[in-house]
Amino acid sequence: MNIALTKPPRNWDPVVKLTHWSIVAAVLANGALTEGGSWPHIWVGYALAGMLALRLLWGLVGPSEARFSAFPPSLSRALIHIREIRAGKVRDQPSHNPLGALMVYAIWGTLGIIIASGIAMAGLPPRAVTHEHYAVEQVAAHDDDEREGEESPLGETHEAAVNLLYVLIVLHLGGVIFETRRSGRGLVLAMLPGRR
């Protein structure tokens, strides 16, 4: 095995960690703790949108390893990376490896679809200021959907994107475990809060 590690495992900056774990918490909360379409579900979604927006802004102005230029999406680089994996080569990466970069953009894109479809269904925050106001609208919308016998196209898009996100999360976790074992670098430790 040809190992070319020149640096110890790096740590992500605090903004990357904050946005990463906030997005994880929001996805877990809306997937397991809130009811779809409920007032808490919507507000967790708004928080998720804010965290994703902060991370995307950080991709423009943050430190070099957090910027989009450090991990551009590239299918050709990903294919080269797969060949390196098959050959047993481990290359030091300043940020995400090429496969990881594709995964990051896929997750962000999917989150964008989830957020956009959710906002399209619920409206912007002033429209859902009170639980009572939103509950009345949800009952009317639910009755309309039952009369039509199917979910609205926006609802179907939202649900399909959420299901795709779950698949991407499983693949992401598998990739992190695989790359940690393959490279010997503490990828999970580098993302933990409080580690520098």
C-alpha positions as CSV (number, residue, x, y, z in Angstrom):
1,M,0.0,0.0,0.0
2,N,1.4,3.4,-1.0
3,I,0.6,5.9,1.7
4,A,1.5,9.5,1.2
5,L,0.3,11.3,4.3
6,T,2.2,14.4,5.0
7,K,-0.1,16.0,7.6
8,P,-1.8,14.8,10.8
9,P,-5.6,14.6,10.7
10,R,-6.9,18.1,10.3
11,N,-9.8,19.7,12.1
12,W,-12.6,21.7,10.6
13,D,-13.1,25.3,11.7
14,P,-15.9,26.1,14.2
15,V,-18.4,27.5,11.6
16,V,-18.1,24.2,9.6
17,K,-18.7,22.2,12.7
18,L,-21.6,24.4,13.9
19,T,-23.4,24.2,10.6
20,H,-22.7,20.5,10.2
21,W,-24.0,19.5,13.6
22,S,-26.9,22.0,13.4
23,I,-28.0,20.5,10.1
24,V,-27.7,17.0,11.6
25,A,-29.8,18.0,14.6
26,A,-32.5,19.6,12.4
27,V,-32.7,16.6,10.1
28,L,-33.0,14.3,13.1
29,A,-35.6,16.5,14.8
30,N,-37.8,16.7,11.7
31,G,-37.3,13.1,10.8
32,A,-38.0,11.6,14.2
33,L,-39.5,14.2,16.6
34,T,-41.9,16.4,14.7
35,E,-44.9,15.7,12.7
36,G,-44.6,16.6,9.0
37,G,-46.4,19.9,8.4
38,S,-46.7,20.8,12.0
39,W,-45.7,24.2,13.4
40,P,-42.5,22.8,15.1
41,H,-41.6,20.9,11.8
42,I,-41.8,24.2,9.8
43,W,-39.7,26.2,12.3
44,V,-37.0,23.5,12.4
45,G,-37.1,23.7,8.6
46,Y,-36.5,27.4,8.8
47,A,-33.6,26.9,11.2
48,L,-32.2,24.3,8.8
49,A,-32.5,26.8,5.9
50,G,-30.5,29.3,8.0
51,M,-27.7,26.9,8.8
52,L,-27.4,25.8,5.2
53,A,-27.3,29.4,4.0
54,L,-24.6,30.1,6.6
55,R,-22.5,27.1,5.4
56,L,-22.9,28.2,1.8
57,L,-21.8,31.7,2.6
58,W,-18.9,30.3,4.5
59,G,-18.0,28.4,1.3
60,L,-17.4,31.8,-0.2
61,V,-15.7,33.7,2.6
62,G,-14.4,31.1,5.1
63,P,-10.9,29.6,5.4
64,S,-9.4,28.0,2.4
65,E,-10.3,24.4,3.3
66,A,-14.0,25.4,3.8
67,R,-14.3,27.2,0.5
68,F,-15.9,25.7,-2.5
69,S,-12.7,26.1,-4.4
70,A,-11.0,23.5,-2.1
71,F,-13.5,20.8,-3.1
72,P,-15.0,21.5,-6.5
73,P,-17.5,18.9,-7.8
74,S,-15.7,16.9,-10.4
75,L,-16.7,13.5,-11.9
76,S,-13.3,13.1,-13.5
77,R,-11.5,13.6,-10.2
78,A,-13.9,11.2,-8.5
79,L,-13.1,8.5,-11.1
80,I,-9.3,9.1,-10.5
81,H,-9.9,8.9,-6.8
82,I,-11.7,5.5,-7.3
83,R,-8.7,4.2,-9.3
84,E,-6.4,5.4,-6.4
85,I,-8.6,3.5,-3.9
86,R,-8.4,0.4,-6.1
87,A,-4.6,0.7,-6.3
88,G,-4.3,1.2,-2.5
89,K,-3.0,4.8,-2.8
90,V,-3.9,7.2,0.0
91,R,-3.5,10.9,-0.9
92,D,-3.5,13.7,1.6
93,Q,-6.5,16.0,0.9
94,P,-6.7,19.6,2.1
95,S,-10.5,19.3,2.3
96,H,-13.0,16.7,1.1
97,N,-11.7,14.0,-1.2
98,P,-13.3,14.0,-4.7
99,L,-16.0,11.5,-3.8
100,G,-16.7,13.3,-0.6
101,A,-17.0,16.5,-2.5
102,L,-19.6,15.0,-4.8
103,M,-21.5,13.8,-1.7
104,V,-21.4,17.2,0.0
105,Y,-22.9,18.9,-3.1
106,A,-25.5,16.1,-3.4
107,I,-26.5,16.6,0.2
108,W,-26.6,20.3,-0.1
109,G,-28.6,20.2,-3.3
110,T,-31.1,17.7,-1.8
111,L,-31.4,19.9,1.3
112,G,-32.1,22.9,-1.0
113,I,-35.0,21.0,-2.7
114,I,-36.4,20.0,0.7
115,I,-36.2,23.6,2.0
116,A,-37.6,25.1,-1.2
117,S,-40.5,22.7,-1.4
118,G,-41.2,23.1,2.3
119,I,-41.3,26.8,2.1
120,A,-43.5,26.6,-1.0
121,M,-46.0,24.6,1.0
122,A,-45.8,26.5,4.3
123,G,-45.0,30.0,3.1
124,L,-42.3,32.3,4.5
125,P,-42.1,32.7,8.3
126,P,-44.5,35.6,8.7
127,R,-47.3,33.4,7.3
128,A,-46.8,30.8,10.0
129,V,-46.4,33.1,13.0
130,T,-48.8,31.2,15.2
131,H,-49.5,27.5,15.5
132,E,-53.3,28.2,15.3
133,H,-53.1,30.0,12.0
134,Y,-51.0,27.3,10.4
135,A,-53.1,24.5,11.9
136,V,-56.3,25.9,10.2
137,E,-54.5,26.0,6.9
138,Q,-53.1,22.5,7.3
139,V,-56.5,21.0,8.0
140,A,-57.9,22.7,4.9
141,A,-55.0,21.5,2.8
142,H,-55.2,18.0,4.2
143,D,-58.9,17.9,3.3
144,D,-58.2,19.1,-0.2
145,D,-55.5,16.3,-0.6
146,E,-57.9,13.7,0.6
147,R,-60.6,14.8,-1.9
148,E,-58.0,14.6,-4.7
149,G,-57.0,11.2,-3.5
150,E,-53.3,11.9,-3.7
151,E,-50.6,14.2,-2.3
152,S,-49.8,17.5,-4.0
153,P,-46.8,17.6,-6.4
154,L,-45.0,19.8,-3.9
155,G,-45.6,17.3,-1.1
156,E,-44.5,14.4,-3.3
157,T,-41.3,16.3,-4.2
158,H,-40.6,17.1,-0.6
159,E,-41.1,13.5,0.5
160,A,-39.0,12.1,-2.4
161,A,-36.2,14.6,-1.5
162,V,-36.3,13.6,2.1
163,N,-36.1,9.9,1.2
164,L,-33.1,10.7,-1.1
165,L,-31.5,12.6,1.8
166,Y,-31.7,9.5,4.0
167,V,-30.0,7.4,1.4
168,L,-27.3,10.0,1.0
169,I,-26.8,10.2,4.7
170,V,-26.3,6.4,4.9
171,L,-23.8,6.6,2.0
172,H,-22.0,9.5,3.6
173,L,-21.6,7.7,6.9
174,G,-20.4,4.6,5.1
175,G,-17.9,6.7,3.1
176,V,-16.6,8.4,6.3
177,I,-16.1,5.0,8.0
178,F,-14.4,3.5,4.9
179,E,-12.1,6.5,4.4
180,T,-11.2,6.6,8.1
181,R,-10.2,2.9,8.0
182,R,-8.5,3.2,4.6
183,S,-6.4,6.4,5.4
184,G,-6.0,6.0,9.1
185,R,-7.1,9.6,9.6
186,G,-9.5,10.5,12.3
187,L,-12.2,12.0,10.1
188,V,-15.0,11.8,12.7
189,L,-12.7,13.2,15.4
190,A,-11.9,16.2,13.2
191,M,-15.6,17.1,13.1
192,L,-16.2,16.9,16.8
193,P,-16.9,20.1,18.6
194,G,-14.1,21.5,20.8
195,R,-11.3,19.7,18.9
196,R,-8.6,21.8,17.3
